[in-house]
Amino acid sequence: MRFARSVLLALAALIQIHCSPAGPSLPVPEACESLPRVDRNPRWDPRDLAGEYRITWVSDAAPATAQWLDRLWLWPTSMRDSSVTQHRSAAPGDTVTHPLYGVMRPDSGRLDESQAKELRETIDPIYPPVLLNVSRSGFAWLPDNPWAVLLIGTAGNRRDGTLSLDGVGMGMRILEANAQGFRGNFGRWGIAMTDSGHFCAERMRP
């Protein structure tokens, strides 16, 4: 039930928040295009993606000019992380597969450092609403074969060693990244149908 509520909130944000034009770095509306396949020799470390981002979404089901905006925070995971509510810790070697966790909310502007710290303290690092899943061999069962996917409100948003691909949720398949941000395609991550399309993430703060 917790996962279902998370993904419904995320999808509601995509529908309700309309995006205004962005600056010259990623994302630029004209440059925010769907990428067919990831570079198999990426020159970026997934842990370098930690930071605050503005996400521009472009839905396959909407007109080409229709975009929506969210705000994303990503923080490094640690083997010392633990869940206060579930009293569980990270599975052995978890930080290799899940180097970052975070939260996504409708964009209402940048938080100051104290607000960002308070936000992080409210997020369970073992069962976070956003979790980066990395496989250097790639996810071959996906059409664009990415090696890094941000899981949003899925049954797999857990670091206790339990694996699950059922239920609702969305995957942000990262196909390109640099110092200014990252971009890729998004779609369902589980058996329940969700929206699909592509996105661009503009870095707002390290």
Secondary structure, DSSP 8 states (H G I E B T S, - for coil): -HHHHHHHHHHHHHHH-B-----SSS--TTT----SS--SS--S-GGGG-EEEEEEEEETTS-TT-EEEEEEEEEE--TT-B-TTT--B--TTHHHH--EEEEEEE------HHHHHHHHHTS-SSS-SEEEEE-TT--TTSTT--SEEEEES-TT---SS-----SS-EEEEEEEEETTEEEEEEEE-SSS----EEEEEEEEE-
